[in-house]
Amino acid sequence: MEEKKITENTYNTVIVGGGIAGLTSAVYLARSGQKVLLIEKNKELGGLVNSFTRDGFQFEAGVRALEDAGIIFPMLKDLGIELEFVKSHVSLGIENDIINIETINDIEKYMQLLVKLFPESEIEINVFIKIIRKIMKHMEVLYGIENPAFKDLKRDKKYLFRELLPWLPKFIFTVGKINRMNMPIEDYLHTIIKNPSLRDMIAQHFFKKTPAFFALSYFSLYLDYFYPKGGVGKLSEALKNKIIEYGGTIKTETIIIEVLAENCLVRDQNNSIYNYDNLIWAADLKTLYKIIETHDLPPVNQAKYEETKIKMLQNRGGDSVFSLYLEVDEPLESFRKIAHGHFFYTPSKSGLGETHRKELNELLSNFENIKKEQIMNWLDKFTRLNTYEISIPGLKDPSLVPSDKTGIIISLLAEYDLFKAIQKAGWLDEFTSEMENHMINVISDSIYPMLKTKIMKRFSFTPLSIQNRVGSSEGAIVGWSFEKAMPVENKIQFSDRSVMTPIPSIYQAGQWAYSPAGVPMSILTGKLAADKIMKKRKFNS
Ligand SMILES: Cc1cc2nc3c(=O)[nH]c(=O)nc-3n(C[C@H](O)[C@H](O)[C@H](O)COP(=O)(O)OP(=O)(O)OC[C@H]3O[C@@H](n4cnc5c(N)ncnc54)[C@H](O)[C@@H]3O)c2cc1C
């Protein structure tokens, strides 16, 4: 066993993973005066909160816009970070009908859109909209105050007595309601809507088996999207600068390949060793359980460790995404006339049906005997009937594109296993190119007719690219799959516990530490993990 060496590589806290969760932990621990090291595998920080530039066009590699959720703005205020934000308005479209969602009252337009397309289901749509309205009220409570994790409760008495304490009973009541809507969205919709196409129009926006409350809070979330001027990567950049300002150390292009828990050290790909008093794992959790060595854990921890390890390794990442990036020789104005820069569009009201589930599972279960032609037929249906997320950064900040040009990101939820099987069969490039062609055809034949002839350059990221870039199991974009029993905390009232692991002095943060996740929860868990360490330090000193 290796002795813990006291070298210059000894830190109060080492944080593995320079995504938004790791950045948050690092900034708070550095601010508290700790000797902090943040380790990131890639050259750039931010993980799935990242922007990049090609040929003068700026795009997002991960999340397209940010939701405050009572977390992001309070954190920025607390850290004294000033970023310029614009509202990232959302449009929703089905076939030729598009609505812009700018205020809470636009729920009416959404209802009218659904009734116009599905007049025979008007009564069911009314019931559904009533439920959405109720959920919006719950969301107002949930995100109604600045998250207490980012407030100084000892000093800010006004916040404590005027906001937090009156809010708590409402929060407890709302949590009860939320927990009762935990069933998968598909099953929940079955209880209120008979028309399968209408159900699809709602459900195919979401990950498979998303808990109903989380899914149906989408209307509230659409109203909460913001975009930092300069791209979402500005948020990661601002946190990085603060870490440096507070004296923290950042090491990029460094991959942790081993964790020796008894010795409190981690080892990177170059065999460098970093000693820690505390470790925050802010990256894929399956990776942690694959590379960690633990021998002398106390018996209680050992049992919990074994149980957790099995649960983690048996589970898998949730849905992934296929993103097509286009550099287009057409001014922003042509696109602005059609929809906002954040657009959820469904070209056919028929709905995906079983295309992305039963039919795909059948193809995958017998992949060796399936002909390419069958996959291509499936792809044709998949791209025609799906719901697209379209993001046009230049419509939020025109400085992000060359003049008279437009950069577009068009994405679809996608199945990692399909891309993996095709890669193994040796025709991934052909499939990717065919998928790009299909997506361009569908979008040009429907919502952006000017697109097809004006594309100057295109490229795409598959679920495999996401896995390679951020080390995310199955290319998942918000952590664990909802299809299996959750191996981490998933009750909002217990989010505080989500950062604990069975291994002494090791904490977890980010999209794998709590479910359902996303940017705000990744930030919150990053802060909660830092808080646990700061508390422990105070207690010990
Ligand atoms: C297309 C897309 C759309 C999205 N839309 C939304 C949305 O609308 N709303 C929302 O809230 N969320 C959305 N998300 C999800 C959100 O971006 C993520 O949940 C969040 O950014 C995760 O942050 P994280 O820090 O936990 O993980 P990550 O961003 O994955 O960061 C982990 C970091 O750890 C590094 N790393 C991994 N392994 C190692 C290792 N062994 N050693 C060193 N470093 C390592 C990785 O390189 C990475 O930088 C979206 C994501 C995508 C991709």
The ligand as an SDF file (V2000), in Angstrom:
LIG
                    3D

 53 58  0  0  0  0  0  0  0  0999 V2000
  -27.5290   19.0160  -25.6960 C   0  0  0  0  0  0  0  0  0  0  0  0
  -27.7300   19.2060  -24.2220 C   0  0  0  0  0  0  0  0  0  0  0  0
  -28.8390   19.8970  -23.7790 C   0  0  0  0  0  0  0  0  0  0  0  0
  -29.0470   20.0780  -22.4140 C   0  0  0  0  0  0  0  0  0  0  0  0
  -30.1200   20.8160  -22.0150 N   0  0  0  0  0  0  0  0  0  0  0  0
  -30.2820   21.0940  -20.6950 C   0  0  0  0  0  0  0  0  0  0  0  0
  -31.3320   21.9660  -20.2730 C   0  0  0  0  0  0  0  0  0  0  0  0
  -32.1170   22.4780  -21.0780 O   0  0  0  0  0  0  0  0  0  0  0  0
  -31.4310   22.2290  -18.9570 N   0  0  0  0  0  0  0  0  0  0  0  0
  -30.5590   21.7100  -18.0350 C   0  0  0  0  0  0  0  0  0  0  0  0
  -30.6610   22.0250  -16.8440 O   0  0  0  0  0  0  0  0  0  0  0  0
  -29.5750   20.8730  -18.4130 N   0  0  0  0  0  0  0  0  0  0  0  0
  -29.4080   20.5490  -19.7130 C   0  0  0  0  0  0  0  0  0  0  0  0
  -28.3890   19.7320  -20.1030 N   0  0  0  0  0  0  0  0  0  0  0  0
  -27.6190   19.0190  -19.0780 C   0  0  0  0  0  0  0  0  0  0  0  0
  -26.5320   19.8200  -18.3900 C   0  0  0  0  0  0  0  0  0  0  0  0
  -25.7220   20.4530  -19.3490 O   0  0  0  0  0  0  0  0  0  0  0  0
  -25.7070   18.8580  -17.5220 C   0  0  0  0  0  0  0  0  0  0  0  0
  -26.5640   18.1160  -16.6780 O   0  0  0  0  0  0  0  0  0  0  0  0
  -24.7010   19.5760  -16.6280 C   0  0  0  0  0  0  0  0  0  0  0  0
  -23.9740   20.5260  -17.3660 O   0  0  0  0  0  0  0  0  0  0  0  0
  -23.7740   18.5370  -15.9890 C   0  0  0  0  0  0  0  0  0  0  0  0
  -22.7210   19.1630  -15.2950 O   0  0  0  0  0  0  0  0  0  0  0  0
  -21.6650   18.2920  -14.4900 P   0  0  0  0  0  0  0  0  0  0  0  0
  -20.6150   19.2160  -13.9990 O   0  0  0  0  0  0  0  0  0  0  0  0
  -22.3610   17.4450  -13.5030 O   0  0  0  0  0  0  0  0  0  0  0  0
  -21.0690   17.2400  -15.5440 O   0  0  0  0  0  0  0  0  0  0  0  0
  -20.1690   17.4310  -16.8530 P   0  0  0  0  0  0  0  0  0  0  0  0
  -20.5210   18.6700  -17.5620 O   0  0  0  0  0  0  0  0  0  0  0  0
  -20.2450   16.1460  -17.5770 O   0  0  0  0  0  0  0  0  0  0  0  0
  -18.7080   17.6160  -16.2550 O   0  0  0  0  0  0  0  0  0  0  0  0
  -17.9070   16.5520  -15.8450 C   0  0  0  0  0  0  0  0  0  0  0  0
  -16.4770   16.9190  -16.1820 C   0  0  0  0  0  0  0  0  0  0  0  0
  -15.6150   15.9000  -15.6800 O   0  0  0  0  0  0  0  0  0  0  0  0
  -14.5740   15.6620  -16.6200 C   0  0  0  0  0  0  0  0  0  0  0  0
  -14.0760   14.3100  -16.3580 N   0  0  0  0  0  0  0  0  0  0  0  0
  -14.7240   13.1460  -16.5610 C   0  0  0  0  0  0  0  0  0  0  0  0
  -13.9660   12.1090  -16.1620 N   0  0  0  0  0  0  0  0  0  0  0  0
  -12.8090   12.6330  -15.6960 C   0  0  0  0  0  0  0  0  0  0  0  0
  -11.6160   12.0590  -15.1550 C   0  0  0  0  0  0  0  0  0  0  0  0
  -11.4670   10.7410  -14.9930 N   0  0  0  0  0  0  0  0  0  0  0  0
  -10.6060   12.8950  -14.7960 N   0  0  0  0  0  0  0  0  0  0  0  0
  -10.7270   14.2450  -14.9490 C   0  0  0  0  0  0  0  0  0  0  0  0
  -11.8420   14.8250  -15.4540 N   0  0  0  0  0  0  0  0  0  0  0  0
  -12.8740   14.0320  -15.8160 C   0  0  0  0  0  0  0  0  0  0  0  0
  -15.2730   15.8170  -17.9560 C   0  0  0  0  0  0  0  0  0  0  0  0
  -14.3780   16.0550  -18.9950 O   0  0  0  0  0  0  0  0  0  0  0  0
  -16.2310   16.9840  -17.6860 C   0  0  0  0  0  0  0  0  0  0  0  0
  -15.6610   18.2230  -18.0060 O   0  0  0  0  0  0  0  0  0  0  0  0
  -28.1430   19.5300  -21.4720 C   0  0  0  0  0  0  0  0  0  0  0  0
  -27.0220   18.8310  -21.9170 C   0  0  0  0  0  0  0  0  0  0  0  0
  -26.8100   18.6710  -23.2840 C   0  0  0  0  0  0  0  0  0  0  0  0
  -25.5720   17.9390  -23.7480 C   0  0  0  0  0  0  0  0  0  0  0  0
  1  2  1  0
  2  3  1  0
  2 52  2  0
  3  4  2  0
  4  5  1  0
  4 50  1  0
  5  6  2  0
  6  7  1  0
  6 13  1  0
  7  8  2  0
  7  9  1  0
  9 10  1  0
 10 11  2  0
 10 12  1  0
 12 13  2  0
 13 14  1  0
 14 15  1  0
 14 50  1  0
 15 16  1  0
 16 17  1  0
 16 18  1  0
 18 19  1  0
 18 20  1  0
 20 21  1  0
 20 22  1  0
 22 23  1  0
 23 24  1  0
 24 25  2  0
 24 26  1  0
 24 27  1  0
 27 28  1  0
 28 29  2  0
 28 30  1  0
 28 31  1  0
 31 32  1  0
 32 33  1  0
 33 34  1  0
 33 48  1  0
 34 35  1  0
 35 36  1  0
 35 46  1  0
 36 37  1  0
 36 45  1  0
 37 38  2  0
 38 39  1  0
 39 40  1  0
 39 45  2  0
 40 41  1  0
 40 42  2  0
 42 43  1  0
 43 44  2  0
 44 45  1  0
 46 47  1  0
 46 48  1  0
 48 49  1  0
 50 51  2  0
 51 52  1  0
 52 53  1  0
M  END
$$$$
